[in-house]
């Protein structure tokens, strides 16, 4: 890996600090190790997270951003603040991720004549998710985002994508020039932090990890769990994840009946690693417009077979009947049937779990993904 980056200033623009601290620190450390000066912009920087960022060798700064909804006054404020910051700090590279930071970050960087502008699309999110009840509001939001993405992509030098479906749709719907697109695949995880674990067979336990959103397939998971639990009372089900500020969010009252009747254990937002150690099979019945789900990558690295949907991003993690099962989105009966296969044939947990770890080692090594991102930035050759 040859470095071109001594003294190069790189600004990362994020829509919140939590993913930076939890998912981007290895990339930041690699940039710093290659001689880059790194700033990270986020609308929030709590003290503890800021200290973690500083320990990685980067500087954290805030900027005004309304993460959800369309508010022209807020968006103009965001654009103006980013433009002034880029103009004054004169970075050689701006790298953005998150819908609004991709739009206003790329436009502001172009206005400030930043030499290298790279946006990363980590899934197309709520607006582009096809689900019942979206109605006029979702359609309007989708149209607005299509127009804004056209603006962003016209301003970017490169656009990093995680799956083939997003490449196709952003090209067809949002005017992305294919010559600007870079298909990265999964961002990956630090595999050394998610070591292989022995299969967990007693009791057989299914675990879902994710934000408590309807489009993540939470209700389908709970209904399928209730069916399987009625036939196999000894089987356990976990649901790990927080309620979230999103148009598709569920409420605690939606989950409560399944907790009260003993179908599922829902501890909320927790450290997932010890729960995955006590998991037999990982489940993500999502029909959200995922990039490539990180939670599934983590479970696979620990040697857990996977049940997920044949939908965007999710299908990139499972070879059907090799390391798990693909089921149709929103199909409770098919999901319950796949779960019951593992209950009736526990040897599948062992065999498919080994395949998951093998696939994780081949596809989900974060070091390889970070090296390729830095090549796209132009800081290494």
Number of C-alpha atoms within 10 A of each C-alpha: 8 9 16 15 21 15 13 18 20 25 24 22 29 26 24 19 22 15 11 22 18 11 16 17 18 18 19 25 18 16 26 21 15 20 17 24 20 22 22 23 24 21 17 19 19 9 9 9 17 19 16 14 23 12 12 19 18 22 16 19 13 15 18 18 22 14 16 12 11 13 9 9 8 14 19 13 15 21 24 15 18 25 22 15 17 22 17 10 12 18 22 21 22 27 26 28 21 20 24 26 28 28 25 27 32 32 23 26 28 22 17 19 16 18 13 21 25 26 29 21 20 23 23 20 15 21 21 18 18 13 16 8 9 14 9 9 11 18 13 12 15 16 16 13 20 18 14 19 23 18 19 26 25 17 22 25 19 23 26 22 23 22 23 16 17 21 20 13 14 22 15 11 13 19 16 23 16 13 9 15 20 17 14 18 19 23 25 22 25 15 19 9 11 18 16 20 16 14 23 19 17 13 13 19 22 24 24 28 25 21 21 26 23 20 25 24 24 24 20 22 26 23 17 22 24 20 19 22 19 11 10 13 12 12 18 21 23 25 24 19 19 18 15 13 13 14 14 17 16 19 13 11 8 12 17 12 13 18 16 10 9 13 23 23 15 18 12 16 14 13 10 15 15 9 14 26 18 19 27 29 31 26 28 23 27 27 24 26 24 22 24 22 23 20 16 26 27 25 31 32 29 26 35 34 33 34 27 28 26 20 19 22 25 25 18 20 27 23 16 15 13 16 27 27 23 23 22 16 20 20 15 21 15 16 28 21 15 19 23 20 13 20 21 10 9 17 13 19 24 19 17 23 30 24 21 28 27 17 19 23 16 9 19 25 19 19 17 13 19 20 18 17 21 18 16 20 21 17 24 18 14
